[in-house]
Amino acid sequence: MAIAVWLFEATCLGLLAIHLASVATAIIRCRPRPYLVAPRAAAGVTLLRPVCGLDNFAEETLRSSFDLDYPQYEIIFCAAHAHDAVVPLVRRLITAYPGVNARLLIGDERISHNPKLNNMLKGWHAAAHEWIVIADSNVLMPRDYVQRLLAAWRADTGLICSPPIGCMPSGFWAELECAFLNTYQARWQYFADSLGFGFSQGKTMLWRREELNAAGGLRALATELAEDAASTKVVRQNGKRVRLVDAPFDQPLGCRTMAEVWRRQLRWARLRRAAFPLCYLSEILTGGIVPILGSGALLATAADIPLLAGVSAIAVLWYGAEAALAYAARWHLSARDVSAWLAHDLLIPALWIAGWLGNGIVWRGNQMDVADTGALQASPAAVSAESGDSPF
């Protein structure tokens, strides 16, 4: 019994120490950086932006593609269907920026169970440049977006990514999503990356076309339902590293409902469990409830103070560290964050269990199964191009 108690206390103290170490790492990696000026002889870059439906702040995020301070880049928007609600917005933005090389490709070629990957294939073939950035439609790009990505590239790099940082939340449930995205998921990703175990994030991915084509092109990413999980495995198989850009990029949230947050987190949990089961197994240890209670009880005993005082002191240390990260990185920070962080930690065990109990997920109205992996036989697809020549 005494050994079990000792192991529990040591585990709680260890988790507290890891938590503080991950916060310190993320503060160093995620703090704002000076503006990067692109050289005049900068390499050409293609921005590949798959679009589907109208997200909150869709005009702001898509417009940011046109306002980049980079001398040589093109934008290729990819939509699976001409009647998609976002298509008129994309057309209007292309018309509003005649000086930017931008076009819209419409069509769908099924090479996988992943509709995003199917939508992007035509854009990958049409890209004019060696450097290709795949960026989700809800990523808000700063003006030095491209140069910050390129600056992160090293000799051993196979892919540069950025986790999404939630901003502009409206309401408690959006605050809860910020709690998941920012001081939890981004923090752990930067900690893993700094230890040499970077994982891909599909929100922003910078590829060298030659390297991915050598591995099979976008079709190589059809081996997993999530293209970012497949990207991580492809890069590692090539003996390269996935690296994260310093000072990650924002994703405006707006309003969220409880059901939306739960479905999104459950989708990501099941995808992680399917792709990296051993890593997913350890996620149950990443929440704050057990280490706060265990370390607080130990502090109360050691300092001869009431249990509530000990637990409260550790809770202030735990969540104060997360607040320090949000402040240092200039992420969203409000008085409601403490309740959002607490709710997030309470939800981690429920999400972790639900991640093991099923395979079904929903992505933009598409019902999918995380057990469905592997490339499909490509089906013929009619592809139309606007504001540019057809690649075919």
C-alpha positions, -999 to +999 in steps of 0.1 A: +000+000+000+028+024+009+046+017-024+014+024-043+009+057-025+045+066-032+042+058-069+010+079-071+026+109-055+057+106-076+036+103-108+016+134-098+048+154-091+063+142-124+032+152-144+033+186-127+070+190-136+063+180-173+034+204-174+057+233-163+084+222-187+060+221-216+047+256-208+082+270-206+091+254-240+059+268-256+066+303-242+100+302-259+087+288-292+054+307-295+063+342-284+058+369-311+087+373-336+100+403-355+085+409-389+104+390-416+111+408-449+112+385-479+143+388-501+137+402-536+150+369-552+127+348-530+117+314-543+083+311-559+056+296-537+022+281-544-006+286-518-030+257-521-062+265-502-090+238-502-124+254-495-157+238-485-186+258-470-185+291-452-166+292-420-169+320-394-147+349-407-143+332-441-139+365-459-111+376-435-092+344-436-094+340-474-087+377-480-055+373-460-041+351-489-041+382-511-024+406-487+009+387-483+041+406-484+059+381-507+072+389-542+064+357-560+035+335-551+003+321-566-030+311-549-050+281-560-084+277-544-098+242-547-136+235-544-151+201-550-184+215-563-194+247-582-225+251-560-205+253-528-215+283-507-179+296-505-174+297-543-191+332-549-168+346-521-137+332-537-147+345-571-153+380-556-119+381-539-101+370-571-119+398-590-110+423-562-073+416-565-064+415-602-027+420-594-025+387-575-020+355-594-050+336-582-075+310-596-102+287-586-103+251-596-135+231-593-138+193-594-134+162-574-112+131-580-117+104-554-083+089-545-090+084-508-117+084-481-105+119-472-126+145-491-101+173-484-073+153-500-095+145-530-103+182-534-066+192-533-053+168-559-061+190-589-044+220-572-013+200-565-010+191-602-016+227-612+009+243-589+036+262-607+063+263-580+085+239-561+074+251-527+038+244-520+019+255-489-014+237-481-034+259-459-070+254-446-095+280-455-099+291-418-062+300-413-056+337-409-023+345-426-001+373-414+017+394-441+050+376-435+033+341-435+054+326-463+088+339-452+081+326-417+074+291-430+105+291-452+127+304-424+118+273-403+132+249-430+164+231-421+186+205-439+169+177-421+133+190-427+107+172-447+077+193-437+069+226-419+036+229-401+017+252-377-009+242-352-040+264-352-042+291-325-078+299-316-086+336-316-117+359-315-139+334-296-176+344-290-192+327-260-181+300-235-179+271-259-156+290-282-135+298-252-134+261-244-122+254-280-094+280-274-085+260-242-082+228-263-063+245-292-039+269-275-025+261-241-032+224-244-027+210-280-003+236-293+017+234-260+021+197-263+029+199-300+057+224-294+071+204-265+072+172-287+087+191-316+114+206-293+123+170-282+126+160-319+093+143-323+073+168-343+039+158-356+022+172-387-008+195-384-030+199-415-039+235-409-007+247-425+018+224-443+048+236-463+061+209-487+089+207-513+070+193-543+100+172-553+103+154-520+066+145-517+064+135-553+093+111-548+072+095-521+041+093-543+027+128-542-006+135-526-016+099-532+010+089-506-011+108-480-041+085-488-027+058-466-044+074-436-078+089-433-061+121-419-036+136-443-016+151-415-011+117-398+000+103-432+023+132-437+041+126-404+047+090-414+058+098-449+083+123-436+097+100-410+100+071-434+122+094-456+145+100-426+134+136-422+118+157-395+084+174-392+091+209-378+067+235-364+070+272-373+078+295-344+049+317-334+020+297-349-008+312-370-043+321-359-077+305-366-106+329-358-134+310-341-165+331-336-195+313-321-193+276-312-219+253-297-211+225-272-220+199-298-196+214-323-167+214-299-174+179-288-177+165-323-145+183-334-125+171-305-139+136-307-130+135-345-094+145-337-092+120-308-103+091-329-080+100-358-051+102-334-060+069-318-062+052-352-029+067-365-007+068-333-023+044-308+007+043-284+009+081-283-029+083-278-026+059-249-006+084-229-031+113-235-051+103-204-021+116-184-021+151-199-050+166-180-046+186-148-072+172-124-053+142-110-019+158-108-034+189-091-053+168-065-023+145-059+003+172-057-020+194-037-025+166-011+013+160-009+019+198-004-008+199+023+009+170+042+044+184+038+035+220+048+009+210+074-018+231+058-054+222+050-060+200+020-080+227+002-052+251+006-027+227-008-049+218-038-057+255-044-020+264-044-011+237-070-042+247-091-030+283-091+005+271-102-009+248-129-034+273-145-012+303-138+014+287-160-011+283-188-021+319-183+015+329-185+018+311-218-012+327-233+000+361-222+036+357-234+024+344-268-003+371-270-030+345-275-066+350-263-068+355-226-099+364-206-114+360-171-134+330-184-103+311-193-099+295-159-134+279-162-126+269-198-093+253-187-110+234-159-138+222-182-112+211-207-094+191-181-126+175-169-135+165-205-101+149-213-110+115-197-144+114-213-129+122-247-101+097-243-126+069-235-149+080-263-119+079-286-115+042-280-152+033-282-160+039-318-146+047-353-173+070-367-165+107-372-182+136-390-162+161-411-181+190-428-212+168-431-193+137-443-198+106-423-165+087-422-149+058-404-113+060-391-109+023-400-113+033-437-077+038-448-059+032-481-060+048-515-090+043-537-090+038-575-091+073-589-124+082-605-127+105-636-134+141-626-143+171-646-121+200-634-128+236-644-105+265-638-114+301-633-090+332-634-064+309-650-058+282-675-068+246-669-039+224-658-052+197-680 
